Amino acid sequence: MGVVFIEDSEHPRFNARLTVKGKPFTSMLTPRRIQDFLERYNIVYRRHKGNKQVSLEKQMQIDKDVAKQMDEIKRHLKTAR
């Protein structure tokens, strides 16, 4: 699912061409990394509907952490040039 989001992204920088240390970012999205992310943020999928069960506070924290990580990636890419 994460790969699909990146491949469908129209963002000028965070899209399918994004690389980290010379590797395509999409190749780094392994099932294990996704599972680690889900466990870290206590995200549980409902078995019947496939919807995420996350409180509003937890979702806000996740959004904040993702924004912080994306900013760090952006700064890293700028300094790598």
Residue, then its C-alpha position, 0 to 999 in steps of 0.5 A: m500500500g505504501v508503494v502505491f501511495i508513493e507511485d501515485s504521488e504527484h508531489p514534486r519531490f516525494n514520488a516514485r523517483l525518490t532515492v535514499k543513499g542511491k536506492p529507490f525509496t520504494s525498494m526500502l518499503t518491506p513488509r517488515r518495515i511496515q509491520d515495525f511502523l504499525e507496531r511502533y504506533n500501535i495501529v491495529y487493522r480490523r479483520h473484517k473491514g480492513n479499517k485502522q483503529v487509531s484514536l484521534e490523538k494517536q493519528m495527530q501524533i502520527d501525522k506530526d511524526v511523519a511530517k517531521q520525518m519527511d522534513e528530515i528527509k528533505r533536509h538530508l536530500k538538500t545537504a546530499r547535493 
